[in-house]
Amino acid sequence: MSDVSVLCGLRYRHASGAGGFELYVPSLSIRRGDRLAVLGPSGSGKSTLLDSLALLLRPTSLDAWQIETPDGPEDIGLLYARHAGGRIRSIRSAVLGYVLQTGGLLPFLSVRDNIGLPRRLLGILPDGSVERVAAYLRIDAHLDKMPAQLSVGERQRVAIARAVAHGPALVLADEPTAALDRENAENVMRLLVGLGDELETALVVASHDEPLLSRFGFSAIRHRVEGSPGQAARAVFEN
């Protein structure tokens, strides 16, 4: 399996002193087909890590970061240094899929159009992928409905379909089962993992539910908290 994202020395700092927070990633390698779990309590920095990996947060500092794209490897640190926001957005669109904790569906678009939106933004012509992914996730009967007409579990499956329909190399999911009961959480995770295997997509999932992710073969991105009284807390993540 090839590398998707390899980074080292990433720091994201929010304020300083006793009320401050710093995310620090000494090293993190993600390969196609990986299943990685970001574990920890609320406020431990899980969402900040995912937003950083999704290229939504510019690091305070960075030693090195390379992401494999359809055009070859890209030096993310160099792009940030050059303020190449357009290229960063293009990489995010082409390489990444993101399942938000709240689903993040656009209420004015149908299920079909929500799922197909990333493909349309990338200029990918319709080829049946939206319908195939929807059928796999058992939401094909809802393609012409609006998000408000769906249950919570159905909306979450639509969010997963939208994240994978354009064939990204890496899918990030922030607490994708937090709002679901046990049965639906198992079903959603089973479908997400099945899609990841079928597409050879790397999965990085943040969750409180370590037993659930362990049952599906996820390896932990290790987390620890450092800091002294009066100093900013530092959340350290690495694999």
MITI-430546 format. One record per residue (C-alpha): residue number from 0; x, y, z. Coordinates in steps of 0.05 Angstrom, whole numbers. Each point is the difference from the previous one (the first is absolute). Layout:
(NUM, (X, Y, Z))
...
***
This chain:
(0, (0, 0, 0))
(1, (25, 70, -17))
(2, (6, 59, 45))
(3, (-57, 51, -2))
(4, (25, 50, 52))
(5, (66, 2, 38))
(6, (13, 57, 48))
(7, (46, 18, 58))
(8, (6, 57, 48))
(9, (-69, 30, -9))
(10, (-22, 50, 53))
(11, (-64, 38, 6))
(12, (-3, 49, 58))
(13, (-62, 35, 26))
(14, (16, 56, 50))
(15, (52, -12, 55))
(16, (7, -5, 74))
(17, (-45, -40, 47))
(18, (-60, 6, -46))
(19, (38, -16, -64))
(20, (3, -62, -42))
(21, (51, -30, -48))
(22, (-8, -59, -47))
(23, (66, -34, -15))
(24, (11, -56, -49))
(25, (73, -25, 3))
(26, (-13, -49, -58))
(27, (-60, -30, -34))
(28, (0, -45, -62))
(29, (-65, -20, -35))
(30, (0, -53, -54))
(31, (-56, -23, -47))
(32, (-42, -52, 35))
(33, (19, 22, 70))
(34, (-53, 2, 55))
(35, (22, 50, 53))
(36, (-38, 20, 62))
(37, (8, 67, 34))
(38, (-21, -14, 71))
(39, (-9, 45, 60))
(40, (-50, 38, 43))
(41, (-36, 63, -22))
(42, (46, 59, -4))
(43, (62, -42, -11))
(44, (14, 27, -70))
(45, (-30, -55, -44))
(46, (-41, 48, -44))
(47, (59, 48, -4))
(48, (44, -57, -26))
(49, (-52, -20, -52))
(50, (-9, 73, -23))
(51, (76, 5, -7))
(52, (4, -64, -40))
(53, (-58, 26, -43))
(54, (41, 62, -17))
(55, (-52, 44, 34))
(56, (48, 27, 54))
(57, (66, 32, -19))
(58, (54, -27, 49))
(59, (35, 49, 45))
(60, (64, -36, -21))
(61, (18, -61, -41))
(62, (64, -39, -12))
(63, (-23, -41, -61))
(64, (-64, -25, -31))
(65, (-9, -36, -66))
(66, (-67, -21, -30))
(67, (-6, -45, -61))
(68, (-47, 31, -52))
(69, (-22, -23, -69))
(70, (55, 46, -28))
(71, (54, -28, 46))
(72, (26, 16, 69))
(73, (-12, 71, 27))
(74, (40, 36, 53))
(75, (-55, 28, 45))
(76, (48, 42, 41))
(77, (25, 34, -63))
(78, (-71, 14, -22))
(79, (-17, 31, 67))
(80, (63, 42, -3))
(81, (-19, 25, -69))
(82, (-72, 14, 23))
(83, (-23, -45, -57))
(84, (-71, -5, 25))
(85, (-29, -19, -67))
(86, (46, -60, -8))
(87, (-13, -22, 72))
(88, (-75, 2, -13))
(89, (9, -41, -63))
(90, (39, -53, 38))
(91, (-53, -1, 54))
(92, (-55, -10, -51))
(93, (37, -54, -40))
(94, (34, -41, 55))
(95, (-43, 7, 61))
(96, (-70, -17, 23))
(97, (-26, 26, 67))
(98, (-59, -27, 40))
(99, (-20, 54, 50))
(100, (-29, -18, 68))
(101, (-65, 35, -18))
(102, (-2, -27, -71))
(103, (5, 69, -30))
(104, (-49, -13, -57))
(105, (-26, 59, -39))
(106, (-75, 3, 16))
(107, (-19, 31, -67))
(108, (30, -57, -41))
(109, (-29, -69, -11))
(110, (36, -61, 26))
(111, (24, -14, -71))
(112, (27, 71, -8))
(113, (33, 0, 70))
(114, (37, -65, -16))
(115, (20, 24, -69))
(116, (22, 70, 20))
(117, (75, -15, 9))
(118, (1, -35, -68))
(119, (-34, 59, -33))
(120, (49, 49, 31))
(121, (57, -42, -26))
(122, (-31, -2, -70))
(123, (-9, -76, 2))
(124, (-54, -22, -49))
(125, (-57, -45, 26))
(126, (19, -73, -6))
(127, (-48, -34, 48))
(128, (46, 6, 60))
(129, (-51, 40, 40))
(130, (-52, -54, -11))
(131, (48, -57, 15))
(132, (24, 30, 65))
(133, (-71, 16, 20))
(134, (-21, -72, -13))
(135, (59, -26, 40))
(136, (-21, 44, 59))
(137, (-73, -20, -9))
(138, (-24, 71, -13))
(139, (-14, -7, -75))
(140, (-75, 4, 14))
(141, (10, 70, 29))
(142, (40, 32, -56))
(143, (-55, 48, -19))
(144, (-18, 19, 71))
(145, (24, 61, 38))
(146, (44, -9, 63))
(147, (-57, 23, 46))
(148, (-40, -61, -22))
(149, (53, -49, 26))
(150, (14, -30, 68))
(151, (65, 17, 36))
(152, (31, -66, -21))
(153, (-20, 10, -72))
(154, (29, 70, -1))
(155, (65, -27, 27))
(156, (3, -52, -55))
(157, (-12, 55, -51))
(158, (59, 39, 30))
(159, (44, -62, -7))
(160, (-23, -9, -73))
(161, (17, 72, -15))
(162, (69, -9, 31))
(163, (18, -61, -43))
(164, (-38, 8, -66))
(165, (58, 38, -33))
(166, (50, -54, 17))
(167, (45, 36, 51))
(168, (64, -33, 25))
(169, (-15, 21, 72))
(170, (-66, 5, 37))
(171, (-3, 36, 66))
(172, (-60, -10, 46))
(173, (-14, 40, 63))
(174, (-43, -41, 49))
(175, (-41, -30, -57))
(176, (-41, -44, 47))
(177, (-7, 47, 60))
(178, (-73, 17, -13))
(179, (-20, -72, -15))
(180, (-25, -57, 43))
(181, (44, -62, 7))
(182, (-32, -39, -57))
(183, (3, 58, -49))
(184, (71, 17, 22))
(185, (22, -71, -16))
(186, (-35, 2, -67))
(187, (29, 68, -20))
(188, (70, -21, 20))
(189, (-6, -66, -37))
(190, (-21, 37, -63))
(191, (56, 52, 7))
(192, (53, -54, 9))
(193, (-28, -41, -57))
(194, (4, 60, -47))
(195, (70, 15, 23))
(196, (22, -71, -15))
(197, (-34, -1, -68))
(198, (31, 67, -21))
(199, (67, -11, 35))
(200, (-13, 65, 36))
(201, (36, 19, 65))
(202, (-48, 13, 57))
(203, (16, 46, 59))
(204, (-58, 0, 50))
(205, (-5, 41, 64))
(206, (-44, -31, 53))
(207, (-12, -10, 74))
(208, (-20, -72, -15))
(209, (65, -39, 3))
(210, (-34, -69, 5))
(211, (-39, 14, -64))
(212, (61, 20, -40))
(213, (41, -57, 29))
(214, (-53, -50, -24))
(215, (9, 27, -71))
(216, (76, -6, 1))
(217, (20, 72, 10))
(218, (70, 16, 26))
(219, (5, 57, 49))
(220, (35, 66, -14))
(221, (32, 7, 68))
(222, (-20, 60, 42))
(223, (29, 31, 63))
(224, (-6, 66, 35))
(225, (61, 40, 22))
(226, (6, 65, 37))
(227, (15, 32, 67))
(228, (-44, 45, 43))
(229, (-4, 69, -30))
(230, (20, -25, -70))
(231, (-41, -16, -61))
(232, (-23, -73, -3))
(233, (33, -39, -55))
(234, (-37, -57, -34))
(235, (49, -47, -34))
(236, (-23, -49, -55))
(237, (43, -49, -38))
(238, (0, -70, -28))
***
